[in-house]
C-alpha cells in the first residue's frame, strides 16, 4: 500500500506502487525516497506514519512524523513549528543513545513539516501489560534499572521529556531493550512563559498526558523531577494495569491513592514509589540518580523490614539497640516503640554493615591459595580441591529444606543470607530476592530462577548448569568459575558481573545486558547464543 500524506485527502490508501494519489492527486513518494505504508497514530502536534526509504538498499523502515494541526491560529502554528523543530534538534543532539530513536532527516516540503526517525519494532509497555499481565516487583526493578540511567542521560543533556508513559516506551523486539519515543513535548531547560498566547498554546498541546504529568508541569513550570513523577505513575500502571483515570485521588491533596492496589510489593519499594509520586516537587526525588540510590536499599533484612513502626518487646528493642551500637551508630537507651528517627538510624546501620560486608568480600592470592575473606564468612580452597567453610558471624543461615519450605509458604526475600553449598537442584525459586547473599558452590542445576534478584550476590563456583535465569538481575554479581553451561540467561542483567572463568558454553544470552569485555573473561563455544541472538564465538 502507498499512503497519502495530504491531511485533507478523503481516501489516503492507494495501490502499492502508485506515484500519485488516485483521489487527491498528491505525490505519494515524499522527497523522492520515502513511501508511506500506513498511519501509526496522531496526537499533540503531529501524525506518525510507517514508511520505507526507497533510496537505501533493502528499503529499510522508518517513521515519518508530520506536523498536523487541528487549528490554524497563527500563534498556535508558530508554537507548533517551534516545538517540532525542538524535537528535531533534541533528537539530533541525544539520539545516539541506544534507547532513543535516531533522527534520520528533517525538512519542510509542500508547506508541511516532516521529521524522519528510526523505526523501533516492538510492543509498547501498555500493549505488553494488556497482553501478558502486570509486572512483579522483580520485573519492576528490572524496568527501573533500565529506564533510570536513560532518564539520567536525558536530564544531563538538559532535556525534560514531559511525556513519559507506558505508550511511549517500546520493548524493542530485536534485543528486548526499552526505547523511549515521542520527544515532541520536550523542554530544553526551564523557561518562563512570556505571553498569554504562548501559555494557551502550551496548555492546549504541550503539557504531556493528564494523569502522568505532575501539577507543576500542568501549571507550565516543568522541572527534571516532573519526569520522575511521570515515571512513578508509569510504575503504578505496570503493577496494576490501571491508567491514572481509573485510579482514585485524594480530594484534599490531589495525591493518587494507589497503595492498596499493590499490596504484594515490599514496604521499601512502596516508600520509593511514594516519594516519586509526591505532589510537592520539593518533597519528590530531584534526580534519577537519587531514585537509583534509594533502590539500593531494597534488600532489607526480613526481621528488620517488618513491623519496625509497631510496639515490640523490650528484648527485641535491646537487640536492635545493640545492633545499632555495633554498627557505630549512636543510639540512646531502647524505648518501648521504634521511632521514625530510629528507623532511619537502623537503615543507615544496615547500609553501613552491608558496605563492610561487600568491601570484605574480596579475593586475594597468597601462597598458592585462593581465599574469600569477609566479616560474615570465610571460604578457603587449595589446589587439591578441598574446601572448608566457616560459620558466618554476620549473615543468617538456612538449609535447603528450610529455604524451599519458606518459598512454598510465599516467602520471596532471602537477601543477606549465607546459602553456600546448599543443594537446590531443580528447585522452583522464580522471582526470589537473593541480593547480597553468599552462595558459593551452591547447586542450582536445572533450577527455575527466572526474574530473580542476585544483585551483588556471591555465586563463585556455583552450579547453574541448565538453570533458567531469564530476566534475572545479576548486577555486580560474583560468578567467577560458575558453571552456566546450557543456562537460559536471555534478557538477564549482567552489568558489571564478574565472569572470570565462568563457563557459558551453550548458554543463551539473547538480549542480555553484558559487555564484550565480560564475555572475553568467560568460556564460550559455538553453541553459545550471544546477546544479538547469533550463535558462535563472535
C-alpha positions in Angstrom: 0.0 0.0 0.0 1.0 3.6 -0.6 -0.5 6.0 1.9 -1.2 9.7 1.0 0.1 12.3 3.4 -2.3 15.0 2.3 -4.1 15.9 5.6 -7.4 16.6 3.8 -7.4 13.5 1.5 -10.7 11.6 2.0 -9.2 8.2 0.9 -5.4 8.1 1.6 -5.0 4.4 0.8 -3.5 3.7 -2.7 -2.1 0.8 -4.6 1.5 -0.2 -3.6 3.5 1.3 -6.4 1.3 4.3 -7.3 3.1 7.6 -8.0 0.1 9.9 -7.4 -2.9 9.6 -5.0 -5.9 8.4 -7.1 -8.2 10.6 -5.0 -6.5 13.9 -4.4 -3.6 13.8 -6.9 -0.9 14.4 -4.4 2.6 12.9 -5.0 3.0 9.7 -2.9 6.8 9.5 -2.8 7.9 12.0 -0.2 11.2 13.7 -1.2 11.5 11.2 -3.9 12.5 8.5 -1.4 10.0 7.9 1.4 7.0 5.7 0.6 4.4 5.7 3.4 2.8 2.3 4.1 0.3 3.1 6.9 -0.7 5.5 9.6 0.6 4.8 13.1 -1.2 7.4 15.1 -1.9 11.0 15.8 -1.5 13.2 18.9 -0.3 16.6 20.0 1.1 18.4 17.0 1.9 15.5 14.7 0.7 12.4 13.0 3.1 9.5 12.6 3.4 7.0 9.7 5.4 3.9 8.9 7.4 4.2 5.7 10.1 2.6 3.6 13.2 4.5 2.5 13.5 3.5 -1.2 16.7 5.4 -1.6 18.6 2.9 0.5 19.5 -0.7 -0.2 16.8 -3.0 1.3 14.4 -0.2 1.6 14.6 -0.1 5.5 11.6 1.0 7.5 11.4 4.4 9.1 8.9 6.6 10.9 7.6 9.8 9.4 6.2 12.4 11.8 4.2 15.1 10.0 3.2 18.4 11.6 -0.6 18.3 11.6 -2.7 20.8 13.5 -6.5 20.8 14.2 -6.5 24.6 14.5 -5.0 27.3 12.3 -4.5 30.2 14.7 -1.2 32.0 13.9 0.3 31.8 17.4 -0.5 28.1 17.6 1.1 27.4 14.3 4.2 29.3 15.4 4.3 27.4 18.6 3.9 24.1 16.8 6.7 24.8 14.4 9.0 25.7 17.3 8.1 22.5 19.2 8.5 20.4 16.1 11.9 22.0 15.4 12.8 21.5 19.1 12.1 17.8 18.8 14.4 17.5 15.8 17.2 19.4 17.5 16.8 17.3 20.6 16.9 14.0 18.7 19.8 15.2 16.8 21.7 16.0 20.0 20.8 13.0 22.1 19.7 10.4 19.6 23.0 8.5 19.6 21.8 6.7 22.7 20.8 3.1 22.0 17.4 3.6 23.8 16.4 6.7 21.9 15.3 6.7 18.2 17.8 8.2 15.8 16.9 11.3 13.8 17.4 10.4 10.1 16.0 13.6 8.4 14.1 16.8 9.0 12.7 19.1 6.3 9.8 21.2 5.0 8.0 20.2 1.8 4.8 21.5 0.2 4.3 23.7 3.3 4.4 20.7 5.5 7.0 19.9 8.2 8.4 16.4 8.4 10.7 14.6 10.8 12.1 11.1 9.8 13.1 8.8 12.6 14.5 5.3 13.1 11.7 2.8 13.3 11.5 0.8 16.5 9.9 -2.6 16.0 8.2 -4.0 19.1 5.4 -3.6 21.6 4.7 -0.7 23.9 4.6 -1.4 27.7 0.9 -0.6 27.5 0.4 -3.3 24.9 2.7 -5.7 26.9 0.7 -5.3 30.1 -2.6 -5.8 28.3 -1.2 -8.9 26.6 0.7 -10.6 29.4 -0.4 -9.1 32.6 1.0 -6.8 35.3 4.7 -6.7 36.5 6.0 -8.4 39.6 8.3 -6.5 42.0 11.4 -8.0 40.4 10.2 -7.2 36.9 9.5 -3.6 38.0 13.0 -3.3 39.5 14.4 -4.5 36.1 12.3 -1.8 34.4 13.6 0.9 36.7 17.2 -0.3 36.4 17.0 0.2 32.7 15.0 3.4 32.5 16.5 5.5 35.3 20.0 5.6 33.7 18.3 6.6 30.4 16.4 9.4 32.2 19.7 10.5 33.9 21.3 10.7 30.4 18.4 12.8 29.1 18.5 15.2 32.0 22.3 15.5 31.8 21.7 16.9 28.3 19.3 19.5 29.9 16.2 17.9 28.4 12.9 17.3 30.1 10.9 14.7 28.2 7.5 15.7 29.7 5.5 12.7 28.3 6.9 9.5 29.9 4.1 6.9 29.9 3.7 3.2 29.0 2.6 4.0 25.5 5.9 5.9 24.9 8.1 3.0 26.0 8.7 0.3 23.4 10.4 -3.0 24.1 12.5 -3.5 21.0 11.8 -6.9 19.5 15.4 -7.2 18.3 17.1 -7.2 21.7 14.4 -6.7 24.3 15.7 -3.3 25.4 13.3 -0.5 26.2 13.3 2.6 24.0 11.8 5.9 24.9 9.9 7.5 22.0 7.9 10.7 21.3 10.1 13.7 22.1 7.5 16.1 20.8 6.8 17.6 24.2 10.4 18.0 25.3 11.5 21.0 27.2 15.1 22.3 27.0 15.8 23.6 30.5 13.0 25.6 32.2 12.0 28.8 30.6 9.4 31.4 31.6 6.2 31.8 29.6 6.4 35.2 28.1 2.9 35.8 26.7 -0.7 34.7 27.2 -0.9 33.3 23.7 2.2 31.2 24.3 0.7 29.9 27.5 -2.5 29.0 25.7 -0.6 27.1 23.1 1.4 25.2 25.7 -1.6 24.4 27.8 -3.6 23.1 24.8 -0.9 20.9 23.3 2.4 20.5 25.1 1.9 19.7 28.7 2.1 15.9 28.4 -0.6 13.4 29.3 -3.1 14.2 32.0 -2.6 11.9 35.0 1.0 11.2 34.2 2.0 14.9 34.3 2.5 16.4 37.8 0.9 19.7 38.9 3.9 21.9 38.2 4.0 20.6 34.7 0.3 21.3 34.2 1.0 24.8 35.5 3.6 25.3 32.8 6.6 25.0 35.2 8.2 21.6 34.4 11.4 20.6 36.0 13.5 17.4 35.8 11.6 16.0 38.8 8.5 16.2 36.6 9.8 13.2 34.7 10.3 11.3 37.9 6.6 11.8 38.8 5.6 10.5 35.3 7.9 7.5 35.8 6.2 6.8 39.1 2.8 6.8 37.6 4.1 4.5 34.9 5.3 2.1 37.6 1.8 2.1 39.1 0.3 1.2 35.7 2.8 -1.6 35.3 2.0 -3.0 38.8 -1.8 -2.6 38.5 -2.7 -2.4 34.8 -4.8 0.7 35.7 -4.3 4.0 34.0 -4.5 7.3 36.0 -8.1 7.9 35.1 -9.1 4.5 36.6 -7.5 5.3 40.0 -8.9 7.3 42.9 -7.4 10.6 44.1 -7.3 12.2 47.5 -9.8 15.1 47.1 -7.8 17.3 49.6 -4.2 16.7 48.4 -4.7 15.5 44.9 -2.5 12.5 45.6 -3.2 9.3 43.7 -4.4 6.6 46.0 -2.6 3.6 44.7 -1.1 1.7 47.7 -4.0 -0.7 48.3 -3.8 -1.8 44.7 -0.2 -3.1 45.1 -0.1 -4.7 48.5 2.2 -7.5 47.2 5.3 -5.4 46.8 7.7 -4.7 49.7 7.3 -1.8 52.0 10.6 -0.3 50.9 9.6 -0.2 47.2 6.3 1.4 48.2 8.3 4.1 50.0 10.4 4.7 46.9 7.3 5.0 44.7 5.6 7.2 47.3 8.4 9.7 47.1 8.5 9.5 43.3 4.8 10.5 43.4 5.0 13.4 45.8 2.6 16.1 44.7 5.0 18.7 46.1 8.0 18.9 43.8 10.3 19.8 46.7 9.5 16.6 48.5 10.0 14.4 45.4 13.2 12.8 44.2 15.0 15.5 42.2 17.2 13.3 40.0 17.1 9.8 38.6 20.4 9.1 40.5 18.5 9.7 43.8 16.0 7.0 42.8 18.7 4.6 41.9 20.4 5.2 45.3 17.1 4.7 47.1 16.5 1.4 45.3 19.9 0.1 46.6 18.2 -0.2 50.0 15.8 -2.8 48.5 17.3 -5.7 50.3 16.2 -5.2 53.9 16.8 -8.0 56.4 13.4 -9.6 56.9 13.3 -9.3 60.6 14.1 -5.6 60.3 11.8 -4.8 57.4 8.6 -6.0 59.0 6.9 -4.1 61.8 9.6 -1.6 62.6 7.0 1.0 63.5 4.9 -1.2 65.9 5.4 -1.8 69.5 8.0 -4.6 70.2 9.0 -6.5 73.3 11.8 -4.9 75.3 14.2 -7.8 74.4 13.7 -7.1 70.7 14.3 -3.4 71.3 17.5 -4.2 73.1 18.7 -6.4 70.2 18.1 -3.6 67.7 19.7 -1.1 70.1 22.8 -3.3 70.3 22.9 -3.8 66.6 23.0 -0.1 66.1 25.7 0.4 68.6 27.8 -2.4 66.9 27.4 -0.6 63.6 28.9 2.6 65.1 25.5 4.4 65.2 24.8 6.4 68.4 21.5 5.4 70.0 20.0 6.3 73.4 18.6 3.6 75.6 16.0 1.4 74.0 12.4 2.8 74.1 9.1 0.9 74.0 8.5 2.0 70.4 10.8 2.4 67.5 10.5 6.0 66.2 10.8 7.2 62.7 14.3 8.5 63.6 15.1 5.1 64.9 14.1 3.5 61.6 16.3 6.0 59.8 19.2 5.1 62.1 18.6 1.4 61.6 18.5 1.8 57.8 21.8 3.6 58.0 23.2 0.8 60.1 22.1 -1.8 57.6 23.7 0.2 54.7 27.0 0.6 56.6 27.0 -3.1 57.6 26.3 -4.2 54.0 29.1 -1.9 52.7 31.6 -3.5 55.1 30.5 -7.0 54.0 30.9 -6.1 50.4 34.2 -4.5 50.9 35.4 -7.6 52.8 34.3 -10.0 50.1 37.4 -9.5 48.1 39.6 -12.3 46.7 43.4 -12.3 47.1 46.0 -14.9 46.3 48.6 -15.9 48.8 51.0 -18.9 48.9 49.1 -20.8 46.2 45.7 -20.5 47.8 42.6 -18.5 46.8 40.9 -17.1 49.9 37.5 -15.4 50.1 37.6 -13.1 53.2 34.6 -11.4 54.8 33.4 -10.4 58.2 30.5 -12.7 57.6 32.1 -15.8 56.1 35.5 -17.3 55.1 35.9 -20.0 52.5 39.3 -21.3 51.5 40.2 -23.6 48.7 43.5 -25.2 47.9 44.8 -26.6 44.7 43.8 -30.2 45.7 40.2 -29.1 45.5 39.4 -29.4 49.3 37.4 -26.6 50.8 36.4 -25.6 54.3 33.5 -23.2 55.1 33.5 -21.4 58.4 30.2 -20.5 60.1 29.4 -16.8 59.2 29.1 -14.3 62.0 27.1 -11.7 60.2 24.8 -13.5 57.7 21.9 -15.7 58.7 22.0 -19.4 57.9 19.3 -21.5 56.2 19.4 -25.1 54.9 18.0 -26.3 51.6 14.8 -27.7 53.1 14.1 -24.6 55.1 14.5 -22.3 52.1 12.3 -24.5 49.9 9.6 -24.7 52.6 9.7 -20.9 53.2 9.4 -20.3 49.4 6.3 -22.7 49.2 4.7 -20.6 52.0 5.1 -17.5 50.0 8.3 -16.0 51.2 10.5 -14.4 48.5 13.1 -12.3 50.3 16.3 -14.2 51.2 18.7 -11.2 51.0 21.8 -11.2 53.1 21.8 -14.9 53.8 24.6 -17.5 53.8 23.3 -20.2 51.4 26.7 -21.6 50.4 27.0 -25.3 49.5 23.2 -25.9 49.5 21.7 -28.4 47.2 18.8 -26.7 45.3 19.0 -28.7 42.2 15.8 -28.4 40.1 14.1 -26.1 42.6 11.5 -23.6 41.6 12.7 -20.3 43.0 11.5 -17.8 40.4 11.1 -14.1 41.4 13.2 -14.5 44.5 15.4 -11.9 46.1 19.0 -13.2 46.9 20.5 -9.7 47.0 24.0 -9.7 48.6 23.7 -13.3 49.7 26.6 -15.8 49.9 26.0 -18.8 47.6 29.5 -20.2 46.8 29.3 -23.6 45.3 25.6 -23.8 45.7 23.9 -26.3 43.4 21.2 -24.6 41.3 21.4 -27.1 38.4 18.2 -27.1 36.4 16.6 -24.7 38.8 13.9 -22.1 37.8 15.4 -18.7 38.8 13.6 -16.6 36.3 13.2 -12.9 37.3 15.2 -13.5 40.5 17.4 -10.8 42.0 21.1 -11.9 42.6 22.4 -8.3 42.7 25.8 -8.2 44.4 25.5 -11.8 45.5 28.4 -14.2 45.6 28.0 -17.2 43.3 31.6 -18.2 42.9 31.9 -21.8 41.5 28.1 -22.2 41.8 26.4 -24.9 39.7 23.9 -23.1 37.5 24.0 -25.6 34.6 20.8 -25.7 32.6 19.2 -23.2 35.1 16.5 -20.8 34.0 17.9 -17.3 34.7 15.8 -15.5 32.1 15.4 -11.8 33.1 17.4 -12.4 36.3 19.1 -9.4 37.9 22.8 -10.2 38.2 24.2 -6.7 38.5 27.7 -6.7 40.2 27.3 -10.5 40.9 30.4 -12.6 41.5 30.1 -15.5 39.1 33.8 -16.4 39.0 34.2 -20.0 38.0 30.5 -20.7 38.0 29.1 -23.4 35.7 26.5 -21.8 33.5 26.5 -24.4 30.7 23.2 -24.6 28.9 21.6 -21.9 31.1 19.0 -19.5 29.9 20.3 -16.0 30.5 18.0 -14.3 28.0 17.4 -10.7 28.8 19.3 -11.0 32.1 21.1 -8.0 33.5 24.7 -8.9 33.9 26.1 -5.4 34.2 29.4 -5.4 36.0 29.1 -9.0 36.9 32.4 -10.9 37.5 32.6 -13.7 34.8 36.2 -14.6 35.3 36.4 -18.3 34.3 32.7 -18.7 34.2 31.5 -21.5 31.8 29.0 -20.1 29.3 29.2 -22.9 26.7 25.8 -23.4 25.3 24.2 -20.6 27.3 21.5 -18.4 25.8 22.4 -14.8 26.3 19.8 -13.3 23.9 19.1 -9.7 24.8 21.3 -9.9 27.9 23.0 -6.8 29.3 26.6 -7.9 29.1 29.7 -6.4 27.6 32.3 -8.0 25.2 34.9 -7.4 27.9 32.9 -9.6 30.3 32.4 -12.3 27.7 36.1 -12.4 27.0 36.7 -13.5 30.6 34.3 -16.4 30.3 34.4 -19.7 28.4 32.1 -19.8 25.4 31.8 -22.0 22.4 30.0 -22.2 19.1 26.7 -23.2 20.9 26.7 -20.0 23.0 23.9 -17.7 21.9 25.3 -14.2 22.1 23.2 -11.1 23.1 22.5 -10.4 19.4 20.8 -13.8 19.1 23.5 -15.3 17.0 25.5 -18.4 17.9 29.2 -18.6 17.9 32.3 -17.2 19.5 31.8 -13.7 17.8 
